[in-house]
């Protein structure tokens, strides 16, 4: 079909773990939508987004109104992904106001599992506040609430897995239904492009098809990488100290520590069939994830 300027999806956070996969899946799966506009804060990481005819890379700096105006031009749908920050509510509020002015028809927001539970966790609470802003805007929406990403084993635990054959968390033996970011993106791509209103104003909790402890995950990684990887259940204070040394803000450290507490208690073991329901296939198993990323972790 000819590219219709009015059929444009804006993907925010498009150089990140989920956002980049959403762009790839929208652009490469012949979903025949129109223009995929990849909003980026920096052009340093855009190599992975290049090579697709339908992808248009635009600068999106929430502190510069002209970039927001340019990014939203002719957009009818938004995939909204905000990194946790103390100003993310202001960012979301301003973007949604501009989206309404620009007659955006639909927003798919990446949220987090547990956002509906009026949580004490600061990050989860911020996501719920963003959801409310979207609900109150009157723009039709879908909220995607995934569990912990499998890709965290690369992005956050990968350095010590490679260098020390171990990863260190205060997460006990609680089980988590880890989900692959590629599955989250597959759900997002379907939801945002399928015709009709079947997904409008709905919430989808996205999980994998098995709940694993970090110890079980370490065994699977060991099998796929080809050497023993250990999970070390460290004291909470050691974890807190490590995050502080890494330069994390106190409010974020507190939120992450609360998440670890939920994991220890087994609150993240819930499983859903959303991936199969939306995509028609089962979610990626952790063993497949480990196989696919083995070279990165060796």
N, C-alpha and C positions, 0 to 999 in steps of 0.2 A: 504494500500500500504506500501511497505517497505520504511523506511525513507531514502530519497535520500539526501545526504549531500549537494548537489548543490541546492536543493529546500529548502532554508532557508530564512525566513523573519526576519530581525532585527527590533525590535521595540525599539526606543529610548524613554527616559522619561517614562519608563514603570511602574513606581510606582505612577505616577501622576493620576489626575482625568480622563483624556481621555486615556492616555497610558495604564493604568491598565485595562480599559474596552476593549481596542483594543486587548490586550493579551488574556483576558478572552473569547472574542467573536471569535477570531481566533482559540483558543484551544478547545472551548466547542461546537461549532456549526457544527462539522463534515465537515468542509470545505476541509478536506483531502489534505492539502497542503504539509506538511512535518514538518520541525522543526521551531518552533517559538522561536527566541532568544530574551529574554527580557534583554535589556541593562539597568543596574542600576548603579547609582553613589554610592549608599550605600545599604548594605544588610539589614539594619534595618527595611525596610518597605516591604520586599519581601514575607511576609506570605500570602498575598492575591493572589500571583502569583503561589503558590505551589499547588500541587495536580493534575496537568495536565501532562500526559505522554509526550506530544509533546513540552512542554515548557522547555527551557534551559536558566537558569539565568546566565548572565555574567556581570562582572564588566566593566563599561564603564566610564572612567574618561578622559575627553577631554584634560586634561593637561598631561596625560601619554600615549605616543604614543603606547606603547606595548599593552595597553588595547584596543585601537582602532583597532590595527592590529588583535588582537585575536577576537574581536567582529565581524569584517568584514569577517573573514575566511569563505569561501564557501557561502557567502550571495549573493542571486540574487535579493532580493527586500528589500527596507528599508521603514519603517514608521518613518518619521522624525518629532520630536517634540522638540523644544528648548524653554526653559524658557527665557523671556525677560531679557537681560543683555547687557551691553555695549560691551562685547566681543563676542556676539552671531554671528556676521558676520565672525569673524576670525574662530570661532568654526565650523560654517557651511562650510566655504571655505575649511578648512583643511579636514573635513570629506568627502566632495564631491570629492576632489582630490584623497583621499584614495579609495573612492567608485569606481571611474573611473579606478584606477590602478587594483582594484580587480574585474573588469568586472561586476559590479552591473548593472542589466538590467532595473530597474524601481524604482522610488522614489515617495512615496506619502507623501506630506508635509502638516502638520497641520499649516495653516496660520490664517488669521483673516479677517472678512468681512471688505471691504473697502480698501484692500491692493492695488487695481488697480487704486485708485483715486489720486495717487501722494500725499499722505496725509502729513499734517504737524505733526500729532501725531507721536511721536518718536517710540513707540512700533510698530505701524502699518507700519511705514516707514522701520523699521528693518526687518519686515516680508517680505516686498516687495523686499528688497535688497537680502534676502535669496532666494526668488523665482527667482530673476535674475541670481544668481549664479548657480542655478540648471538648468535654461533654457540654459545658456551659456555652461554648461558642455556637452550638447548633450545627456545626459541620459534621456530616456522617463520619464515623470512625470505626476502626478495629484496633483493639489493644492486644499485642502479643506479649505474653508473660512467660518467658523461658526460665528454666532452671539453670544451674551453673554450667558454663561452657566447657566442653572437652578441651577446647583450644587454650584454656588456662594452663594446661600442663605444658604448653609450648611458651605462651606469652609470659607467664609468671613463675612457673616452676622449672622452666626449661634450662636456665643457666646452671642450676645446681644438679639437675638430672645429667647434663652433659659433663660437668666438671667434677662432680662428687658422687655420681651414681646414686643420688638420693634427693628427696624433697622433704621439706620441713613445714609442718602445719599443726596447730593446736585443735585438730578436728576430731580426735578420738576415733571410734570405730563406727560412727554413724554412716548410714548409707545414703547416697545421693543419686538421683536419676539424671546423671550428666547428659547434656544434649550437645550434639555437634552443631557448630555455627552454620554449617552448610545446610542442615535441616531447617534451622530457623529461617535462613534466607529463602529456602525452597517454599516454605509456608508463606512467607511475606510476599514472594513474587506471585504466587497463585492468588492470594487474597487481594492484592492490589490491582491485578489485571483481569480477573474473571468477570465476565459480564453479569449484570443483574445486581441485586442488592442483598444477596444471601449472607454476605459477611458484614453488612453495615450494623454498627452499634453492638458488635459482639466482642467477647473476650475469649482468647485462646491461650490456655496454659500449655506450654510446649516442653516436653520431656523426652528423654531417651526411652528405650524399651526394656531397660534393666536398671536396678538400683545397686550401686557398688560402694563399698567402703574404699577409702584411700589405700588401704592395704591390698585389697583385691585389684584396684587399678594398678598398683605397683607391680603386682605379679603379671598382669597382662602386658604392661610396658616391658617388663623383663623378657617375656617370651618373644615379643615382636622386635625389640631393639637388639637382642642377642647378648645381653649381659645383665647381671642382677641390679635392679633398681629398688631401693628401699624407701619406704615411707617412714619418717621419723615423727612420732607424735610428741611435739615439743610443749613445754609449759606455756601457758597463756602470756605470762610476763615476758618470756623470751621473744614471742611473736610480736608483742607490742613494742618491745625495745628495737627489734629489727626494722619494723615499719617506721618508727621514729627516726632511726639512723638513716633510713632511705629518704627522709625528707617529707613523709606524708603528714598532712594536717591532722590535728587531734580529732576533729569531728569525723574524718574519714576512717581513721584508725578505729575509733569507737564503733562505727557502723560495720566495719569488717570483722571486728571481734564479736559483735552480736551475731553476725552471719555464721561465724565458726561455732558459736554456742548452739545455734539452731541445727547446724549440721551434726554436732556431737549428739544432740538429743534425737536425731532421726527425723527431724521435721522436713527434710528435703528429699524424702524417699518416694513421695507420691509419683505415680505414673499416669499419663494420659495417652489417648490414641489420636491426638490432634495431627501429628505428622502423617499418619496413615489416612486419616479422614480427609485431609486437605490435598495431599500429594498422591495418594493411592499406593504408597509403598511404606514399608516399615522404616523406623528411624535407624540411622547408622549405629552399629554396635561399637562399643569402646575398643574392641579388638581391631576392627576395621580402621577406626581413627588412628590407633597406635601404629598400624601397618602403614597407613598413608603418610604419617608424619615421622616415621622411624628415622629417616635420614637426617631430618632437622634436629633430632634429639640425640644422635650418635656422637 
